[in-house]
Amino acid sequence: MSEWIEFPAVAERTEGLISIGATGMPAGFDSESLQLNTSAIGRGVLRWGAFSNVNFSSYRGGADSVQIGAGVDSGGNAYADGTAVETKADSSQRQNHDEEIMNGFHIRNGSLSVKWNIEALNSRLELGEQFNPKIRAKQLDHAIRKETIGGVFYHNIPAPFTSRRLMPNLLFSYVDTNFIGRTVSFIAQNDYSELVISLAERIAMIQVARGLALFAGSSRFSELKWSDIIIDPLFFAARPTRAAITIGILQSSRLVRPTPTKQLS
């Protein structure tokens, strides 16, 4: 998968795994002047984040506003009292389209939809700045990073006690808690040989569980592959290791940049 791709070409070059819809930019703005880091999005949101696909687009959610304080004098005349209250509109939003059964079986699934509020972003810029790819890249980079991190977190660490798979989650939570307790105990006692053995046993157990999940899942879901089984490398009840790796990738990567040949001075 290519690293930096101009917005209009993202869907084609990633075979639909990553797509960008309407950007909401003003007429005359060149969409090819912005590039998406598909390598970071692919590794973060899709590979480690365990989504099947991700889509980016804009929505119209209202602009920032400023309300001027007012009062009435003894003569009944209205006047401005010199105070101003600024209300910030939400800059972005996301939607996780998870398939609960597949997520419960730790099978790669679902789509992440990330949207930026173009009216709010526009209201924070002068008219001339709205056509500057460098400024726009900074806005979208922030919005996409914030929402992809949030989406991946809740995809991989769902609320276990509200799930329909309550009993398995309780059992897996007990197993995970026991593993954490043993790990902390080994570290506290400086018993690193036992710690290494415990980690090795855990990783082997996880791989066996992945094989069993692949076998069981194949009877319910067709054409599953080893890479579709997304059990966490260390835990059963949730996927915190996957979430942490994804957050590290997204937090440390630049996600949107102006196309180098089309930057404004």
Stockholm file with secondary structure:
# STOCKHOLM 1.0

chainA/1-265         MSEWIEFPAVAERTEGLISIGATGMPAGFDSESLQLNTSAIGRGVLRWGAFSNVNFSSYRGGADSVQIGAGVDSGGNAYADGTAVETKADSSQRQNHDEEIMNGFHIRNGSLSVKWNIEALNSRLELGEQFNPKIRAKQLDHAIRKETIGGVFYHNIPAPFTSRRLMPNLLFSYVDTNFIGRTVSFIAQNDYSELVISLAERIAMIQVARGLALFAGSSRFSELKWSDIIIDPLFFAARPTRAAITIGILQSSRLVRPTPTKQLS
#=GR chainA/1-265 SS CCSEEEGGGHHHHTTTSEEECCCCCCTTCCGGGEEEEHHHHIIIIIIITCCSEEEEEEECCCCCEEEEEEEECTTSCEEEEEEEEEECCCCEEEEEECCHHHHHTTBCCCEEEEEEEHHHHHHTSCTGGGGCHHHHHHHHHHHHHHHHHHHHHHHHSCCGGGSSCHHHHHHHHHHHHHHHHHHHHHHHTTCHHHHHHHHHHHHHHHHHHHHHHHHHHHTTSTTCCGGGBCCCSSCSSSCHHHHHHHHHHHHHSCCEEECGGGCCC
#=GC SS_cons         CCSEEEGGGHHHHTTTSEEECCCCCCTTCCGGGEEEEHHHHIIIIIIITCCSEEEEEEECCCCCEEEEEEEECTTSCEEEEEEEEEECCCCEEEEEECCHHHHHTTBCCCEEEEEEEHHHHHHTSCTGGGGCHHHHHHHHHHHHHHHHHHHHHHHHSCCGGGSSCHHHHHHHHHHHHHHHHHHHHHHHTTCHHHHHHHHHHHHHHHHHHHHHHHHHHHTTSTTCCGGGBCCCSSCSSSCHHHHHHHHHHHHHSCCEEECGGGCCC
//
